[in-house]
Amino acid sequence: MSKATERKAQQPVVRHLFSRTVASTANESARDEIERRAYQIYLARGATDGHALEDWVQAEREIREIAVH
């Protein structure tokens, strides 16, 4: 095996910033809603990179606020 192939095989898998295993369908549904809303916020801001966490937190806040009412 060449060194280039060896290095490539050893590279870690990079996971999506917000990926995780969710046990219940309700949690998966809420996560999907948050993900969609975060994407809408990203687009509304002009699709500029560098604000993923802010968009996600804002989306979580909005979705949870709707769920409470």
C-alpha positions as CSV (number, residue, x, y, z in Angstrom):
1,M,0.0,0.0,0.0
2,S,1.4,3.4,-0.9
3,K,1.9,6.1,1.7
4,A,-0.7,8.3,0.0
5,T,-3.3,5.5,0.2
6,E,-2.3,4.7,3.7
7,R,-2.8,8.3,4.8
8,K,-6.1,8.6,3.1
9,A,-7.4,5.4,4.8
10,Q,-6.5,6.8,8.2
11,Q,-8.2,10.2,7.8
12,P,-11.0,10.6,10.3
13,V,-14.6,10.9,9.2
14,V,-15.8,14.5,9.6
15,R,-19.4,14.6,10.7
16,H,-21.9,17.4,10.2
17,L,-21.7,20.0,13.0
18,F,-25.2,19.2,14.3
19,S,-25.4,15.5,13.6
20,R,-26.3,13.1,16.4
21,T,-28.3,9.9,17.0
22,V,-31.8,10.7,18.2
23,A,-33.8,8.0,19.8
24,S,-37.4,9.2,19.3
25,T,-39.4,10.2,16.3
26,A,-40.6,13.3,18.1
27,N,-37.0,14.4,18.6
28,E,-36.1,13.7,15.0
29,S,-39.1,15.7,13.8
30,A,-38.1,18.7,16.0
31,R,-34.5,18.4,14.8
32,D,-35.7,18.4,11.2
33,E,-37.9,21.5,11.9
34,I,-34.9,23.3,13.5
35,E,-32.7,22.3,10.6
36,R,-35.2,23.7,8.0
37,R,-35.7,26.9,9.9
38,A,-31.9,27.4,10.3
39,Y,-31.5,27.0,6.6
40,Q,-34.3,29.6,6.0
41,I,-32.5,32.0,8.3
42,Y,-29.3,31.4,6.4
43,L,-31.0,32.2,3.1
44,A,-32.7,35.2,4.5
45,R,-29.3,36.6,5.6
46,G,-28.1,36.3,2.0
47,A,-26.6,32.8,2.3
48,T,-23.4,34.1,3.8
49,D,-21.2,31.5,5.6
50,G,-19.8,31.7,9.1
51,H,-23.1,32.0,11.1
52,A,-24.2,28.3,11.3
53,L,-24.3,28.2,15.1
54,E,-26.1,31.5,15.4
55,D,-28.7,30.4,12.8
56,W,-29.1,27.0,14.6
57,V,-29.6,28.6,18.0
58,Q,-32.1,31.2,16.6
59,A,-34.0,28.4,14.9
60,E,-34.1,26.3,18.1
61,R,-35.4,29.3,20.0
62,E,-38.1,30.0,17.4
63,I,-39.2,26.4,17.2
64,R,-39.3,25.9,20.9
65,E,-41.3,29.1,21.4
66,I,-43.9,27.9,18.9
67,A,-44.1,24.5,20.7
68,V,-44.8,26.2,24.0
69,H,-47.7,28.3,22.7
